[in-house]
Amino acid sequence: MIGRLQTAVEYTGTDTSPWGELKLLSGTANPMLAAAIAEILDVQLTDPRLRHFPDGEINVKIEDSMRGHDVFVIKPTSPPVNEHLMELFLILDALRRASAGRVTAVIPYYGYARKERKTQPREPISAKLIANFITLAGADRLLLFDLHAEAIEGFFDVPTDHLSPHRIISEYLKTLDLTRMTIVAPDAGGGRRAEAVANDLGAPIAFGYKRRTDEQSVEVIAVSGDVKGRDCIVVEDIITTGGTVSKLAIALAQQGANPILIDGVPPPVSRRHGHPLQKA
């Protein structure tokens, strides 16, 4: 078993928390998200003091005492994925060595999630490897959001909460003037995600079928389901280049679909490395 064993303790509020005072930390991946969470909770962000040595190595020196505190690290692993993962590992290790009472890693975007199983010989299971690294670095608990594959939740030997946005999406779609909706899964792997939204709305499901010619190119072969004259909502999880959803939208339009809505989560880009992407 990887990670520290923690027993279940009833939690009734910050004043009686068995893990001490609530602390929030953030790296460079999405400081705006961390600031918004801190404002809602009325908790000041602790500066992890991330700096770089001349050769590019990351240095962490947490400003406040973490001993015995309940610490949440808000750290998406968005592009540049490798650098943000290393930030996360170092922050977690620093907190563990600082004797934090409990450390929860909040990871809205989980890097390397695409490889949760072997599809060909001589491939790594990258999502499992990253899960091992995160736990070994010092995370006692994980808070994950809309994983690319639900199986990743089982890769962790520490308690994990996996949150799904499908109810939020469904409530928003109910406010739109859409009378004949069809929920579209962009591929077979997205069927469970699309089904959750379709069940909330009482709408039928259609499926896209695709074939990858390489890591960056995709070909939509066919669309199965009733889409002609209907308002189609494509439910996607990761949008990087937009290749899949753009070609799927063309295929839907060719089959007579009405205006097409795309719901997906592009990996946010650090302000230090570029402009943040917006939802499609």
C-alpha positions in Angstrom: 0.0 0.0 0.0 1.3 3.5 -0.9 0.6 6.5 1.3 -0.2 7.2 4.9 -3.0 5.3 6.6 -5.7 7.6 7.9 -8.7 6.6 10.0 -12.1 8.1 9.4 -12.9 10.9 11.8 -16.2 12.8 11.9 -15.8 16.4 10.8 -18.3 19.1 12.0 -16.4 22.3 11.2 -13.1 24.1 11.2 -13.3 24.8 14.9 -13.5 21.2 15.8 -11.4 19.7 12.9 -9.1 16.9 14.1 -6.7 18.0 11.4 -6.2 21.6 12.6 -6.7 24.9 11.0 -7.6 25.1 7.3 -4.8 26.2 5.0 -4.8 26.7 1.2 -1.9 26.6 -1.1 -1.6 27.0 -4.9 1.1 26.7 -7.5 1.4 28.6 -10.8 -1.1 26.5 -12.8 -4.3 28.4 -12.0 -3.8 31.1 -9.4 -7.1 32.7 -10.3 -9.0 29.6 -9.4 -7.2 29.3 -6.1 -7.9 33.0 -5.3 -11.6 32.5 -6.0 -11.8 29.5 -3.7 -9.9 31.4 -1.0 -12.3 34.3 -1.3 -15.4 32.1 -1.0 -13.9 30.3 2.1 -12.6 33.5 3.5 -9.2 31.9 4.0 -5.9 33.5 3.1 -3.7 31.7 0.6 -0.3 30.6 1.9 2.6 31.4 -0.4 4.5 28.2 -1.3 7.3 30.6 -2.6 7.9 28.8 -5.8 11.2 30.0 -7.4 13.5 28.7 -10.2 17.2 28.1 -10.0 19.2 29.2 -13.0 19.2 25.7 -14.5 15.3 25.5 -14.3 15.0 23.4 -11.2 12.0 24.4 -9.0 12.6 25.5 -5.4 9.8 25.5 -2.7 9.9 27.3 0.6 6.5 27.4 2.3 6.1 30.7 4.2 4.0 29.7 7.1 4.0 26.8 9.7 2.0 23.8 8.5 2.4 21.7 11.6 -0.8 19.9 12.4 -2.9 21.9 9.9 -5.5 20.7 7.4 -3.9 21.7 4.1 -5.5 21.8 0.7 -3.2 22.2 -2.4 -5.1 23.5 -5.4 -3.0 22.4 -8.3 -4.2 21.5 -11.7 -1.6 19.7 -13.8 -2.4 21.6 -17.0 0.2 22.6 -19.7 3.1 22.7 -19.2 2.1 19.4 -17.6 5.5 18.2 -16.6 6.4 21.4 -14.8 3.1 21.7 -12.9 3.4 18.0 -11.9 6.8 18.6 -10.5 5.5 21.7 -8.6 2.8 19.5 -7.1 5.3 16.8 -6.0 7.6 19.3 -4.4 4.8 21.1 -2.6 3.4 17.8 -1.3 6.8 16.6 -0.1 7.4 20.0 1.7 4.1 19.7 3.5 4.7 16.1 4.5 8.1 17.1 5.9 6.5 20.1 7.6 4.3 17.7 9.6 1.0 18.9 8.1 -1.9 17.2 9.9 -3.6 16.2 6.6 -2.8 17.1 3.0 -5.5 17.1 0.3 -4.4 17.5 -3.3 -7.2 19.3 -5.3 -6.5 18.4 -9.0 -9.2 19.8 -11.4 -7.2 18.7 -14.4 -5.3 15.4 -14.1 -2.4 15.2 -16.5 -1.5 12.0 -18.2 -5.1 10.7 -17.8 -5.3 9.5 -21.4 -3.2 6.4 -20.7 -5.2 4.6 -18.0 -4.6 1.2 -19.6 -2.4 -0.6 -22.2 -3.9 -0.6 -25.7 -0.7 -1.8 -27.4 2.4 -3.7 -26.3 5.3 -1.8 -24.7 3.2 1.1 -23.5 3.2 2.6 -20.0 0.1 3.1 -17.9 0.9 6.7 -17.3 -2.2 7.6 -15.2 -1.2 4.9 -12.6 2.4 6.1 -12.5 1.3 9.7 -11.8 -1.1 8.4 -9.1 1.8 6.6 -7.4 4.0 9.7 -7.6 1.3 12.0 -6.0 0.7 9.6 -3.2 4.4 8.9 -2.5 5.0 12.7 -2.5 2.7 13.1 0.5 -1.0 13.4 -0.5 -3.3 11.9 2.2 -6.5 12.5 0.1 -7.4 13.5 -3.5 -10.1 15.7 -4.8 -10.5 15.0 -8.6 -12.8 16.5 -11.2 -14.3 14.8 -14.2 -11.6 12.2 -14.9 -10.9 11.1 -18.4 -11.5 7.5 -17.2 -13.3 6.6 -14.0 -10.8 3.7 -13.5 -8.1 6.3 -12.5 -9.9 6.8 -9.2 -8.9 3.3 -8.2 -5.2 3.9 -8.9 -4.9 5.7 -5.5 -4.3 3.9 -2.2 -5.6 6.9 -0.3 -9.2 8.3 0.0 -10.3 9.9 -3.3 -13.3 12.1 -4.1 -14.2 12.2 -7.8 -16.6 15.0 -8.7 -18.7 15.1 -11.8 -20.1 18.3 -13.4 -23.0 16.6 -15.2 -25.7 18.0 -13.0 -24.4 21.5 -13.4 -24.3 21.0 -17.1 -27.8 19.6 -17.2 -29.2 22.5 -15.1 -27.6 25.0 -17.5 -29.0 23.3 -20.6 -32.5 23.4 -19.1 -32.3 27.2 -19.2 -31.7 27.2 -23.0 -34.5 27.3 -25.6 -33.9 23.7 -26.8 -36.9 21.5 -27.3 -35.5 18.5 -29.2 -32.2 17.7 -27.6 -29.9 14.8 -28.3 -26.8 14.2 -26.2 -23.8 13.2 -28.2 -20.8 11.2 -27.0 -17.8 11.9 -29.2 -16.6 8.3 -28.9 -17.3 5.1 -27.1 -15.2 6.1 -24.1 -17.4 9.1 -23.4 -20.6 7.1 -23.3 -21.0 7.1 -19.5 -20.4 10.8 -19.3 -23.0 11.5 -22.0 -25.5 9.0 -20.4 -25.4 10.9 -17.1 -26.4 14.2 -18.8 -29.0 12.4 -21.0 -30.6 10.8 -17.9 -30.8 14.2 -16.2 -32.5 15.7 -19.2 -34.5 12.7 -20.4 -32.9 13.1 -23.8 -31.7 10.4 -26.3 -28.1 9.7 -26.9 -26.0 9.5 -30.1 -22.5 8.3 -30.5 -19.6 9.4 -32.7 -17.1 6.8 -34.0 -13.6 7.9 -34.6 -10.2 6.6 -35.6 -6.9 8.1 -34.7 -4.3 8.3 -37.5 -1.7 9.5 -35.0 -1.4 11.2 -31.6 -2.6 14.5 -32.9 -5.0 13.6 -35.8 -8.4 12.1 -35.7 -10.9 10.9 -38.3 -14.7 10.8 -37.5 -16.0 7.7 -39.3 -19.7 7.8 -38.5 -22.4 9.1 -36.2 -25.0 6.7 -34.8 -28.3 7.9 -33.4 -31.2 10.3 -34.1 -29.7 13.7 -34.8 -31.6 15.0 -37.9 -33.5 18.2 -37.0 -32.4 17.9 -33.3 -30.4 20.2 -31.1 -27.2 18.3 -30.4 -25.1 18.7 -27.3 -21.6 17.1 -27.5 -20.4 16.2 -24.0 -16.6 16.0 -24.1 -14.0 16.0 -21.2 -10.7 17.1 -22.6 -10.4 19.5 -25.6 -6.8 20.2 -26.5 -6.6 20.9 -30.2 -10.4 20.7 -30.9 -9.8 18.1 -33.7 -12.4 15.6 -32.5 -15.2 18.0 -31.7 -14.7 20.1 -34.8 -14.9 17.0 -37.1 -17.8 15.6 -35.1 -19.6 18.9 -35.5 -19.2 18.7 -39.3 -20.4 15.1 -39.4 -23.5 16.1 -37.3 -24.2 19.0 -39.6 -24.0 16.8 -42.6 -26.7 14.5 -41.1 -29.0 17.5 -40.6 -28.4 18.4 -36.9 -29.6 21.8 -35.7 -27.1 24.2 -34.0 -24.6 22.1 -32.1 -23.3 22.9 -28.6 -19.9 21.6 -27.4 -19.3 21.2 -23.7 -15.8 20.3 -22.7 -12.9 21.3 -20.4 -9.8 22.6 -22.2 -6.7 22.4 -20.1 -6.1 25.9 -18.7 -2.8 27.4 -19.6 -0.7 29.2 -16.9 -0.7 33.0 -17.4 3.1 32.7 -17.2 3.1 30.5 -20.3 0.3 31.9 -22.4 -3.3 32.9 -22.5 -5.8 30.7 -20.7 -8.1 28.8 -23.0 -11.9 29.2 -22.6 -14.6 26.6 -22.7 -15.7 25.7 -26.2 
